[in-house]
Amino acid sequence: MPKILFLDCDGVLCTGRTAIAYRLGQEDNLLDPFDPVGAGILRAICKETGTKLVISSSWRLNAKMDGSGDKYQSLLWKNLKDNNLLEYLHPDWCTCSFNKKTIRGEEIKMWLSKHANITHYAILDDDEDFLPEQKARHIRISENDGILCADYLKLKVLLGEDKS
């Protein structure tokens, strides 16, 4: 049974605590590393539940997922690779982007409409721009603290155990 975790980056994996730990005093806000604790929780969820990741973050917009491109274009790939998350990426790895007026919930709805076989999904995001039918599947993450143990437990309920 295919399961998907729609993943935002800023505020979920690039958090206030990672900014303090890794970039205190630095000026380049675009090179945030992923929080290793949050990445570890994602690896555990994907492994335990058979879930694949789909990037819904704005990081997807200019991303080069083969490691090519400049440091900004390859940043998503590098962070996923450095945190051993590439193997959990769904082949259709990102939601589409329509325009700046389209809310993230609409982009997720469009992705799901192209993948009718998806049985379970969850959304990790620090924002709340989702459709009413998606609210129960959304876990709002603290932009300062990132993914917590309580979020892990909620994901286990939403995505269920891997039965394979």
N, C-alpha and C positions, 0 to 999 in steps of 0.2 A: 504494500500500500504506500504510494508516494506521499511524502510529507515534506512541507516546505517551511522554512523560516525566512521571512522577509526581513532584511537587515539594514538598518541605518548605521552610519559610521560616526559622524560627529555627535557627541553627546551619549553615544552608546559604547563605542570602542575607543574613541578619542574623547577623553573626559577631563574634568577639572583636575582629578588626581594625576592623570598621566601628564598633563601640562606642567603641573608642579614638579613631578618626579623627573621628567625628561628635558624640559625646556625652560626652566626657570631662568629668566634674564635673556632668553633668546628672542629674536624679533620675527623669525620666519614661522608664521602660524600655519602655513600650508604643508608642513612636513611632519605633522603629528604622528608618532608611532601608536600602534594599537596597545591598549591596556592588556598586559599578558594574563592577568587574572580573568578578565572578561573573555579573552580568546580561549583560555583553558576551559571555561564554562561552556562556550560554544562547541568546542571539540567534544566535550563529554556529552552534551545534548545530542549532537549529530551522531555520535557513535552509539549511544544508548537507545536512541529512538529511530535510527535509520533516516534521519532528516537531511535534506540538502538545503544549502543556502542560496538565496536569491538577493542580490544587492538592490535595495530600493533607495539607497543614499544618493545624494547629488554627486558623490565621488564617481559614480558610474558614467557620468556624462562625457568626460574626456579620457576615460581610462583605456589603456592599452594592456590587455590581459595576457600578453605574451612576453612581458618584461621589456619590450622595446619602448622607444619614445624617451622624452626627457624625464627628469626626476619627478615632475608633477603627473605626467601621463602614466608612469609606471608605479606610482605610489600605492594604489590599491593592490595591484598584483604583488608588489614587494611586501606589504603588510600581511596579506593573506599567506604568502609563501613563508615569511619569517615566523609566522605563528601556526604553521602546519594546518592551515584551513583550506588550501586550494583543493585538496581531495574531496572536500565536502561541497564544493561549488556545483550547482546544477548546470547541465550543459547550456540551457537558456538562462544564463547567469544574472541577468538584470531585467528590471522592469523598463518599459519604454517611457520616453518623456515626450509629452505633447507640447506644452508651452508652460510659461511661468504661472498661468492661471489655473492649471490642472492640479488638483490636490493629489497627494500621494495615494490616497485610498482609491481614486479612479485609476491610477496607473497599476495598482495591485489588482483591481478588478479586471482590467484588460489582460494582464498576464494570466490570471486564473482562467479567463474565458478561452485562452489558447491552450490550456492544459486541464481539460475536463476530468482527467484521471486523478487529480489531486484530492486526497481524502481528508487530510488534516493540514492546517497551516497555522502559523502564529506570526505576529509582527512585533519586532523589537524596535522601538523608536522613542525619542525624547519629545516628539511633537504629538499632536492629536488630530491631524488632518485626515481622518479616516471616515469611511461611510458607516452609517448606523449598524449595518449588518456585520461590520468588521470590528466593532468596539469590543466585543467579548473575546476576540482573538488577539487584541492588542495589549501588550505589556509596556506601560510607559516607564522608561528608564530615566533615572536621575542623571542629568548632564554632568553633575559634579562627581558622583560616585560610580557611575557605570553599572554593569550587570552585577547583581547581588545574589546571594544564596536564595533569597525568597523568589527572585525572578527565575532561577533555575528550577525551583519546585513548581512554579506556575507553568513553565514550559513543559515539564514532564507530564503534567495533567493535560495540557492542550495537545501535545504531540503524541503522548502515549508511549508505551514500551515497544521496542522492535520485536515483532513476532517471528521474524525470519530466522 
